[in-house]
Amino acid sequence: MADIIKILPDSVANQIAAGEVIQRPASVIKELVENSVDAKATRITINVKDSGRTLIQIIDNGIGMSETDARISFERHSTSKINSAEDLFSLTTKGFRGEALASIASVAHVELNTRQETANVGTQIIIEGSKLIKQEDVACSKGANFSVKNLFYNVPARRKFLKATNIELGHILTEIQRIALSHPEVAFILIHNDKEIYNLPTSNYKQRIVNIFGKQFNQNLTEIKTETSFINIYGYIGKPEIARKQYGQQFLFVNNRFFKNSYFHKAIISGYDKIIPQDAVPTYFIYFDIEPNRIDVNIHPTKTEINFENASAIFQILISAVKKTLGVNNIVPSIDFDQDGAFEIQPPKKNANIKMPEVKINENYNPFEKGNFYNDNYNNDKENLQNWEELYQKTEYQTIPSTLDQNITTDTQFFQIKNKYILTTLKSGIVIIDQKKAHEKILFEKYLSTFNRQKLDSQQTIYPQKMEFNQDDLVAFNEIMDNLIDIGFSFEQINNYTFYITGIPDLFEKENIDVILYELIANQRKTPTNIREKIYETMALSYAKNLSMNHNTPLTKEEMLQIFDSLFATKTPNYTHDGKQIIAIINYEEIEKKFES
C-alpha cells in the first residue's frame, strides 16, 4: 500500500493555526494590540473599516522592530517572549505562542511598516496569504504600523460566516475594552468607518472605567482592595442598583491579563447574596496581582482561560473581600427603624406594675369557617393588586386545554401555599401553579395583544428621563432607534452618550420606561433584530415581569379562580414566554407511592 502520511505546506499549517487563533476581525485586533502593549507603546490607534472585513490598521509608538526581526516575526513559532518551556510559567507579557502574525498573514493581505528609535530608516514588509511580496527600507515613524486588508480573502467559507456589521463591531469593542481596562497607562483611539468611537487618554483604573462605560459609573462604583501573602485583589465593584439581568460588565484580570472564570464569578455573586435579585448580575472590574509561577496561562489558544494554584483559597478571599467592601460602605440589607409604621418601644412609667405577657388562645377557632378565612381581610389591602376585573375576563372551563379539561373536577377548590403557590385538584392528581409566573404569562399575552392590535400614539413626557449609554449600548440603541420612534418614542440627544426620553407610546407607564429600554438594548446586543414584533414582544415581557404580582401576595379564592381561568386561556399555559415552568402536576400514583409500606 502506498504511503499516505505527508507533511503539510507551511501555508496550510498556518491557515489551520489561524482557525484556532483568528476567528474573526476582533481576534486580529486583540493579537496586534496586545503586541503593541508588549512593545511598550504608550499610544495605540486602531482604525477599522467595515468591522474589520476591509481594513484593520494598528498604529503604535512602541520600540519597533529591526529589519531582521520584522521579517522573522511572520514565521510560525517566532517569539521574543520565551526561550524555554520553563518560561511559560513566568510570563508577564501578553502574547508568547508565536502564531499570531503567521496566522494573520496566511488569511489576509498584510503590510508592516516599523522602525526602532535609533534607526535612520524603517522596514516595510508586504505578505499575502503567507507569501512574501515585498521587503524594503522605508521612511516611517518610530514604532509599528500594521495594515490587515481583505481578511479571509482566501478562505471564503470563513468569511461567509462572519456576522452582521454591528455584531462584529460589538466583538471588536469587547476586545478593546478588555485591553484598555487592563492598561489605563496606555492611550487608545478607536476609529470605525472614519468615525471616532473611543478616545481614551492615559488615566487611573477608575477613570478608564468611566471613560469607557459612561459618567454614571463615577458614583456607582465602590473600591475593593485586599492583600494576602500570595495574592493582592483590587479594583471596583458596582453598587446593587446597577446590577443587570444580562452579562457584559463583568471583568477579571490577572497580572493585567483579562481572563474568564465561572468559579470566581460565583464567588463574587455569593458576596452579593440577598443584596441583589437572584437573576441579577453585579458589575465588577477586579484585578489580581499574583506571582506568575502560580498560574498557567498556556491552556487555551486565546489565552482567556487560566489555571490558578490555590483556586479554592482565592474563592474564599473573593467572597470575603466583596462582603467586606459592601459592608464597609453600608451597602448591605439593614433594618430601617425610621420608616413609617415602625414600632416604637416606650419606657415603662415609674412605679408601673410590670406583668409577664400572656398569650390567649381560642381553641375553638376554625380558620376555614366563614368570616375567619385568612384571606377575608385581604380586601383592606386591595391597593397591592391590579384591578382583577379589568385585568381578566371570566373564561369558562371549556377554554382549558384538553389535557386538563378531561380531568378537572366539578367541585374545584383552590388553596394558597405560603402566599406563593395556588393548589387545586384534578381527577388524576394535584396541580400546583406559581402565582407570579402565571400572572406574568397572563399580562404578557394581554400587552402583546394590545401592542399588535392598536396603533400606539405618542405622548410627550412632562419630565424627560435621562438615559446614559456606554459604547456597546449606544451601538445597539442606534440599531433600534428608528423602530422605537416608529411606535411612539421620541428622543433628544444631549451628547454622544446621553439621551432624554421626550415621548413615549400612549399605553406605556413612564415610571418603568427606562427599564424597558435598557432591556431592549440588552436584547439587541444579544440577538439583533429590527422587527417591530420582536420589540413588542420584548416590551410586553418586560412589562409583564415588572407589573406582575410579587410572591407573598395573599389571594382570595375568587382571585385564584381568575388566575386559573386566565392562565389556561393563554396559548401555552405551562411555561412563561422565556421558558420558565409555571405548572407542576403530581399524579395520585406518585402520592400513593409515598405511603406504600
N, C-alpha and C positions, 0 to 999 in steps of 0.2 A: 504494500500500500504506500502511495506517495506521501511524503512529508506534508503536513498541513499547518504546522506552527510557524509563524513568521513574526518578525519584528515590525511594529507599526512605524510608519514615517513620523518624523517629529511634528509635522503639521497636523497629522491626525491625532497624535498623542496630546498635542496642545489643545485641540478642539474638545477632546474628551475631558481634559482638566478644566477647560473653560466651562463645561457643563456643570461642574461642581462649584466653581468659584464665581463665574459670571453668569448669573441667572437672569438679569435684567439691567437696564441702564443704571439703576441705583447701585448695583453691585460694582460697576466700573467706577462710579463716583466714590464709593466707600474705599476701594483699594487705592485709588490715586490720591485722594485727600489724606488718607492715613499715611501714605508715603511722604506727602508734603509735611505732615506733622513730625514724622520721624526725621525729616531733613531739617528740622529746627526752624521751620518757617514761622514768621510772626504775622503774616498776612496771606490769606488764601482766597482767590477769586474763582468761583465756579460759574461758568457760562454754559447754558443748556438751550438747545433748540428742539422743539417737538418732543419734550420729555425725554431727550437723550437719543431718540432714533436717528436724528440728522447730525447732531453735534454734541459732544461733551468736551469742554475745554477747562482744564485746571491750571491755574497760574499761581506760582508761589514765589516767595523771596527767600527760599531756603539756601542751603550750602551748594546746591547744584552738583553736577557730575563732570568728571573728566571725560575726554573723548573715548577712552577705553571702557570706562565704567558705563557710559551711555550705551555703547554697543552691547556689552555683555549683559546689561540689565534685562534685555529682552530674551535671553536664553533661559530655558527652563531650569529650575533649581538654582538660579543665581540669586545670591542674597548677601547683604553686608551685615546682617543681624546676628548670625550664628556661625560658629566654626566647628562645633562638635555636638553630639547628641546631648551632652550634659548641659549645653547652653539652653536647651529647651526648657529647663527648669529654673532659669534665672533671667527670664525675658522681661525687659522693661519697655520694649518697643511695640509698635502695632503689628506691622507685617513681618513675616520671617520665613514663610514657606517657599518663597522664590518662584511662585507660579503665576502671580497676578499679571505682570506685564506680558509674559509669554502667552498667557491665555487671552488677554485682551487683543494682542496683536494678531492672534490666529483667527479672530472673528470680526475684524474691523480694519479700517484704514487709520493708521496711527502716525502722527507726526510729533517728534520731540525736539524742542529747542532748549538747550541748557548750557549754563556757564557757571564756573566757580568764580568766587570773588577775586581771586588772584590771577585769573586767566585774562588774556587780552581779547580773545575771541571765544565763541562758544561752539557747540556742535549741533548740527541738525541731522536727525535720522528719520527716514520715512520707511515704514513697513506696512505691507498689505497682505493679509492672510498668511502671516509668518514669513513672507518673502521680503528680504531687504531690497528696497527700491533705490534709496539714495542715502549716502553719508558724506557730509562735507562740513567745512568750517562756516560759521555764520555769525554775524553781529547780533547779539541778543542781550537781554537783561540778566543780571545775576539771579540764579535760582533755576526753576524748571517750568516749562510751558508745554503741557500735553494737549494735543487735539485728537479726539477719537471720533471718527466720522463713519456714517453708514454701518452702525452696529448690526451684527448678524447678517451682513450682506451676502455671505457665502453659506449661511445656514438658514435657508428660508423657512424651514419648519419651526425653528426657534423664534424667528422674527414674527411669524404669523401668530404665535401665541402671546405676544406682548399685549397688554391690556389697553384700555382706553387712555387717552392722554392724561386725564385728571387722576386716574388710578396710578399710572406710572409716576406722575409728578408727586403724588402722595408718598410713594415709596422713597423718592429722592429726598423729600422733606424730612422723612423719618431718619434717614441715614445722616443727613446734615445735622439734625437736632442731636443725635447721639454723639457725634464727634464734637460739635460745638459745646455741648454741655460738659463734656469731659475735659475740654481745653479752653477755658474762658480767657486764658492769656494770649490766645491767637484770635486775630480779627478775621471774620468771614464775610464774604459778599456772595450772594446767590442771585443770578440773573436768569430768568426763563423767558425765551422769546422776546428779548430786549427789554423786559420789564424787571426792575429790581424787586425781589421778594424779601431777601434778608440783607441787612447791612448791620452786622454785629461788631461793634468795637471791642477792643480788649476790656476786660472787666473782672469783677469778682464772680463767684458762683451764683449768688442770688440775683445780681443784676443781669447775668446772662440768661437765667430762667425768665426773668421779667421781660427782657428784650425779645425772647422767642415766643413766649406764651401770652404776653399782654400785661398791662399795668394792674389788672385786678389781682394778679398773683402777689403783688407787693405787700398787701395787707392780709393775704390768706395763706401765708407760709410760716411755719414755725421751725426754728433751728433745732436740729437733732445732733447730739455730739456725745460720744462715749469713747473712752480709751481703755484698752486692756493690754495684757502682756504680749499678745500675739496679733491683735487686730485693732485698728482705730476706725471708728464709724462716725461719719459726719455728713452734713447735708441739710435738707429741708423736707418736711412732710406737710401735707395740706391740712387745713382745718376741716372738720367734718362737713361743714356746709358746702364745700366744693367737691365732695365725693360724687362720682357719677356712676351710672349703671354700665357704661361702656369703658373699655380699656383705652389707653392712648397716652396717659400722662403718668406712667409708672416707669421709673428709670433706676437701674442699678449699675454701678461702676466699680471695678476693682482695679487699683493702680492706674486709674484714668483710662480704663478699657470698659466699654459697655458690654454687659452680659445679661443673659436671661436665666432665671432660676425660680421655678414654681415653688420650691421648698422654702426659699427665703421670702418669697411673696406671701406665702401662707403665714409666715411668722409676723410680717408687717400687718396683715389683715387681723391676726389674733390680737395685736396691740390695740386695735380699734374696736375690740369686742364690746358690744352693747352701746357703742357711741354712734355708729352709723348703721343704716339698714343692712340687713343680711345680703341684699342683692346689689349693694353699692360698692364701689371700688375707690379707695382713697388715692389721692395724688401723692407721689413721693419722688424725690431726687436724692438718692442715698449713695454715698461714696465709701468704699472700703480701701484702707491702706494696709497691706499685708506683705510679708516677705515673699518674693517671687517663688521661692522654693516650696512654699506651702500651697501653691495652686498649680494646676495643669491646664494650660490654655490650648494644648495641641490635640483636642479630641473631636474637632469639627472643622471642616474647611472654611466656614465663615467666621470662626473664632468667637462666636457669641455664646457658646456653651462651655462652661469651665468647671473643672472638678476642684473641690476645696478639701483640704485637710481639716479635720475637726468641724465639719459642717454642722453637726448637732449642737456644738457649743456656740457657734455663730448664730444658729437659730434662736437659742435661748437669750443670747445677748441682744439680738434684734428686738425680740418681744419686750424685754426689759427696757431697752432704750426708747422704744416708741411709747410705751406706757408712762415712763418717767417724763418724757417730753410733754405728753398730753396733760399729765398731772401737774407738772410744774407751772404750766401755762393755763391751768384751770379749765382745760378742755376735756372735762370728764362729767359723767352724769352726777348731778347733785340734787339735794332736796332744797327746794326754794321755800323758805319759811315766811317770805314776804308776799307770797302770791295771795290773790283774793280767795277767800274761803278757807284759808289755812286755819287750823285750830289754834286757840290761844289758851295757855295754861295760866290761871290766876293763882297767886299765892294765897294760902289759907289765911283767913282772918284770925286776929288774936283771940285766944280762948275758944276757938272753934272746936266743936265736937267732931273729931275725926273718926269715921267708921270705915270698916273694910267694905269694899264694893260687893254688891250682891248680883247674882245672875238669876233672873227669873225665867223659868221655862214653862211654856204651855204644852203639857204632854198630849193634849188632845188636838193640837194644831195639825191640819192636813194641807200641805202646800198646793194640792191639786183641787181643793174644794173651791167652788165659785166664790170669787171675791178675795181668795188667798193666793191664787196662782201668781208666781213670782214676776210674770210679765205684765200683770194687770196695771201696775203703777208706771209702766213704761210710757204711757200716753203723756205723763207730765214732762217727759224729756223728749218730746217729739221733734224738736228742732235739730236733733242729731242725725235725723234721717231725711232722705229725699221724700217728697210727697208721693207715696206709693200709688195713689190713684192716678197721678199724672204719668208716672214712670211706666206703669204696667197696665195692660188691658187684660181683663179676665179672659183666660183661654180654657176652653173645655178640654176634658181629658182625652177626647179623640185626637188632639194635636200631638199627644205623646207618641214618640216613635214606637213602632210595632214591637220592638224587642222588650219594651217595658209595658206597653199597653195591655198585653195579654195577661200580665202578672199582677197588675195593680189591684189592690183590694178595694171593696166598696166602702169600707169604713176607715178610710185612711186617717191616721193620726200623725201629727208632727211633734217632734221634741227637739229641743236645742241642747247641745252639749257644750259646756264651757263658753257659751256665747260665741261659738266659733263654727260649729257644725250643725247642720239640720239632718235629723234622722227620721226616717219613715220606713214602713214595712211594705214588702211585696209578697206575693204568694210564694215566690221562690227564695225569699230571704230578706235582708235588710239593706237599704240604700242609705249611704252617708254622703252628704253634699257639703262641700266647702263653701260657706255662705259668701265670703268675699270674692272668691273666684267666680262663683255663679253670678253674683251681681255685676262683676266686671264684664262677663260674657254678654249679659243682657244689655248693659249700657253700650258695649262695643257695637253690637248689631243695630241698636237704636240710633247711635250717632252716625254710623256708616250709612245707614239707610237715608237719614236726613241729608247728609252731605251729597249723596248721589242723586237725591230726588229734587232738591231745591237749588235754585241759583242763589249763591250767597252774596248779599250786598255788603258793602264796606261801611264800617262806622269809624269815625275819627276818634282817637283817644284824647281825653282831656289832659292827662298827664302821660306823655310818651315814655315808654320804658326803654332803658338803655341796654344794649347788648354789646359786649366786648368779646372779640374773637381772637384766637391765636391764628397762626398762618394756616394750619391744617383745616380749622373750622371755616376760615374765610374762603378757602378754595371750594369747600363743599357748599357753603352758603351761596356763593356766586352761581353754582351749578343749578340750584333750585329756586333762585330768587324770582325768575320770570314766572314760574309756576305759582309761587306764593302770591305774587302781585295779581296774577290772573284770577285767583279765587278770593281776593278781597283784602290782602295785606298791602300796606304801603310803608315805606322806609325812608328815613333821611340819614344820609351818610355824614358823619362828623369828621372822621379821619380814616386812615387806611384800615383800622381795626375796630372802629366804633360806629354803631348804627343806633338810631332811635326807631322804635316801632310807633309809627304815627297813625296807622289804621289797621283794623282787624275785621275779619268776617263777622257779620251780624250775630251769628249764633254762638260765638266764642266768648268765654269768660276771660277778661283781660288779666285777672289775677294769676292765671296759670299759663298765659300765652308764652312767656319766655321759656318756661319748662318745655312746652310743646315744641317750640322752635329749636331749642338745643337738642331735643331728642330726634327731631327731623334731620338736623345736621349730622348727628352721630350716625343715624341710619344711612344717610347719604354717603358718609365716609366708608361705611361697611359694605353697603350694597347700592351703588349708584343707580339712580333712575330719574327720569324726567316725567314719568307717567303720573297724571293727575290722580288716578285712582289709588296709586300707591301712597301718595301724600295723604289723601283722605283716610286711607287705611291706617297709616301711622298716627295721624291726628286722632282718629277715633279710638285707637288703642291707648294712646297716652291719656286722653280724656277719661276713658273708662277706668284706667288704673288710678288716676288722681281723684276721681269723684266716687268710686265705689266705696261701700261702707267698710269700716275697719272691722277686724276681728274684735271680739269683746263688745259687740253690739247686741244687746238683747232684742229679741223679736217676738211679736205676738204670733199666735197660731195663724191668724189671717195673713200676716206678712210673710210667714214661712210658706203658706199655701201660694201666695202670689209669686214668690221667688220660684217655687217648684213649677208652677204653670208656665211662667215666662221663660224659664230656663229650657224646658222641654219643647218650647215653641221655636227655639233657635235651631239653626241648621245642624250643628254638631254640638250637642249639649255636654258631651263627655270631657271636652278639653277647651281651654281658653284659646284665643287666637294665636298666642305664642307657644302653644303646646303643653301647657301645664294641666295636670289632671284635676277635674272638678268633682267627679263622682266615683265612689267606690262601692261595690256591691259584695256583701258577704252572704253566700248561699247557706241555706239551712244545713246542708250536708257538712259544711265547714264548722258550723256551730255545734252540730251533734258530735263531731269528732272530738271536740274539746271535752265532752262529758263521757266519752267511752271509757269503760273501766279497763 
